[in-house]
Amino acid sequence: MDALLAGTPSRCTVEDAYALCERLAKSHYENFTVGSWLLPRESRKHLYALYAFCRFVDDLGDEFEGNRLEALDFWEEEIHSCYGGTPKHPYTIALQQTISAFDIPKEPFLRLVQANRMDQATSRYATYRDLERYCQHSANPVGRLVLYVGGYRDQERQELSDYTCTALQLANFWQDVSRDYAMGRIYIPTEDLERFGCSEQQLALGVSTHAFRELMRFEVDRARELFRRGLGLVGTLDGHLKLDVALFSLGGLKVLDAIERQEYDVLRRRPKVSKAVKIRLMLGTMLKLRLLGRV
């Protein structure tokens, strides 16, 4: 897959590999919370490696102009190479060191690749259970990977993280209904569309009826409940990871609040959380955790 390696060094040291991961992460800084940036550099580089892996596999699934399934096969081979082999791509060269440092299992990485394979074959979800299964591949592994880097391996925290990650994924879906439809994808389960008397044609025309807004109210409430279940994770963590998880959770809830403020009409205007709200949320969360002596 020479095309995938275009523009990367033919010989890449581990230090160079981490630097390239950092460059990618900083080019998408909005995906990192303040806690991530406050981590010591030696710890932060491992988050850069995780981010680079996740970002690249998503780009292969969404934007790669060649054969995407072949590209994803290549990326899966790179994962296997991280475990006792010699990876070729700078991102996986760095990732191999992170995997070794924290004894990270292979499964979460493979699930992320599989999620992007699912994207090539599936653009509609008949039931919520089907959508939930997709989130188990596309979102939940990310939370588990971050927990491994944070030194947490227990099932209880992983399950709490799954609630939060699924909720974050759903919040993103409900925020981007029109954008996803333009890409040919509908994440609202067909069973929910039918239950509320809505149709795909409404999404195509951008028609936000009372029935559609009630549908979105239902989906927002579903995501809020998942956030509620997952918030217990915050109290079990220490240091900057606690701050990161708190900010991700509260930020996701703010997205749901933004949807509610525009009366669940996500077709005519994409709900957004303003930069000022993000800053207040960040400062308020930091202050609260510091006053409680938890950061």
N, C-alpha and C positions, 0 to 999 in steps of 0.2 A: 504493500500500500504506500508507494513512494509519494503519491499526491498528498497523503495525510501528513507526511513528514516535511513537505516543502516549507522552506523558510526557517527550519530549525537546524541547529548545529549537527554536523555529521558525527562529531565527537563531543559528548556533553558530560561534564563532571557532575557529581551530585550537587555541588554548590551552584553551578550554573543552572541545573534543573530547578532547584528551589527558587532561584532568582527569576526564572521564567514563570513559575507558578505565582510568585508574588506580583510580577508585572501584570499578569492576567487578572488577579484578584483586585489590584488597585485600579485597573481600568473599569471595574464594575464595583466600585466601593460601596454603592448603595446596598449591596447584598451583605455587607458586614456591619455588625452592630458595634457600638462603642467599646463593649467588653472585649471584642476580638482585637481591636487596635491597642487596647491597654495591656494585653498580654506581653510577657517578655518575648523578645524576638525569636529565641530558640523554640519557644512553644508555638508562637504565631505561625512559623513556617509550616508546621504540620497542618494547620487549618488552610493555609494557602494550597498545600498539596491536595487536600480533600476537595477544596473548591475547584481547583483546576481540573481534576478528574471529572467531577460532576458537571461542570460547565461544558467541558469538551464532549462528553457523551451526549448531553442535550443538544449541542450544536450539530453533532453527527446525525441525530435523529430528526432535527427540525430544519437544518439549513444546508447540509452537505449536498453538493450538486451532482455527485456521482451516485453509484449504487449504495444506498444507505445501509441495506442489510449486510453487504460485504464490509462496509466500513465498521459497522457494529461488531461483526465477527472479528475483525482485526483488533478492535478495542478489547473484546473479551479475551483474545489471545494475549494481549498485553497484561491483563489482570492475572491470568494463569502464570505468565512469565515473572510476575512479582513474587511468586511463591516458589522459590528455588530455581528460577531461570534468569534470563537477562533481558529485561524490557528494552525496547528501542526508543520509545518516545520520551522526551524530557519530562513530561508530566508524570509518566509512570516510573521513570528512573527515580524521581523524588518520592513518589508514592511508595515505592518498594522500601525505602528507608523508614518512612512513617509507619508502614505496616509492621516492619520488624521491631521498631521502637515500642510499639504499643500492642503487639501480638493481635492484630486485627484479623478477624476471620474473613474468608473470601466471599461469603454469601451476600452481604449488603452490596458489594460492588457488582456482582452478577445480577442482582435484582434490578439495579439501576440500568444496566444494559438491556435487560429484558423489558423494562418499561418502555424504552425507546423502540424496541422491536414491536411491542404492542401498538405503539403509535402508528407504525407503518401499515398495520392491518385493521385497526379499530378506530373509528371516528365517532361512534355512537355507543351509548351504554344503556342496555335495556332496563336494568334494575340498579338500585343503590348498592346492592351487594356487589354487582359487577364493578361499579365505580370504586367502591371501597377496596376491592382486590387490586385495581390499578394503583391506588394510592399506596398500598402495601409494597409496591415495587418502585413507584416514582418518587415518593416523599419519605416514607417511614425509614428507609435505609439511611438517609442523610442524618437524621437525628441519632440513630444508633452509632453511626461512625463518629459523630462529634462526642458522644458519650464515651466511646472507647478512648479517644484522644484525651478526654478529661479524666480518665482513670476509673470509669464506672462500667461494670460489666454485668450487673445483676438484672434478672428478668423483670423485677418490679419497676425499675427506672425505665427500662426499655419499653415496657407497655405504656407507661405514662407518656413517654416521648412519642410513641406512636399516635396517641390521641392528639397531641399538639401538632405533629407533622401533618396528619390527615386534615386537621382543622385548617392549618395554614394553606394546604393545597386547595381545599374547598373554598376558602376565602378568596384565593386567587382566581379560581374558576368563576365564582359569582361576580367578581369584579370585572372579569374579561369575557363575559358572554358574547358580546358582539365581536370582539377581536378574535376570539377562538372560532366563531362561526365563519369569519372571513378567511380563516385558515382551513376551513372544511371540517371543523370539529365541534361537537356538541357534548358537553359534559353533564348537562342536566339529564338525569335518568329519564328514559322514555316513559316509564311507568308514572313518574311524577308529572310530566307534561300532560299525559292523558288524564291523570287524576284531577288536575285543575282545569281541564278543558282547553289546554294550550296546544300549539302546533309549531312545527319547524318553520312553517311559512311566516309566522309572526316574527321569528328571529330574523328571517331573511328581509322582511319589510321594516323591521325595527318598530313594530307596533306593540306598545306597552299598555295592555288592557288591565282592568282591575283584576281579572283572573291571573294574568301573568305576574302582577305585583304581589298577589297573595301566594303564588308559587314561590317567588323569590323570598318572601317573608319566611315561608316554611324552610327553604334551604338555608337561609341565614340563621334561623333558630337552631337548625341541626348542627351547623358549624359551631355556634356559640356553646352548645352543650358539650361538644368535643373539647373545646378550649377549657371549659369548666372542669372537665374530668382530668385534663392534662396539667392544669396549673399546680397540682400537688407536687409535680416534679421540682418546681423551683425551690421549695423548702428543703429538698433533700440534697441540694448541690452546694458547693462552696466556691468562693472567690468569683473570678470574672465569668466563669461559665454560668453561675447563677444569674448574673446580670444579663448575659446574652440570652438565656432562655426566657427570662422575664420580659425582655424587650421584644423578642420575637413574638411571644404570646400576646402581649399587650398591643403590639403593632398590628397583629392580625385582627384583634378585636376592634381596633380603630377602623380598619377597612370595613368590617361589618357595620360599624356605626355610620360610616360614610354612606354605605348602601341604604341604610335605614333613613338617613337624613334626606335623601332624595326620593323617598317614598318607594324604594325598591325598583325604581325605573333605571335599569342598567343598560337599556338598549339605546337610548338617545344620547346618553352621556356617561362616560366611564367614571365611576366613583374614585376619588383620590383622597389621600391623607396629605394635608399641606406640610411643607417643610417646617413651618412654625409649630404645628402640632407634634411633629416628630421630635423636634428639639425639646419642647416642653415635656413630652413623654420620657425622653432620655434623661433629662435633668431631674425630673421628679422621681423616676425610678431609682436613679443613682443615689439621690438624697435619702429616699426612704430606706433603701438597703443599708446605706452607711449609718443612718441613725439607729437602725436595728443591729448594727455591728455585724452585718452579714457579707460585706464585701471588703 
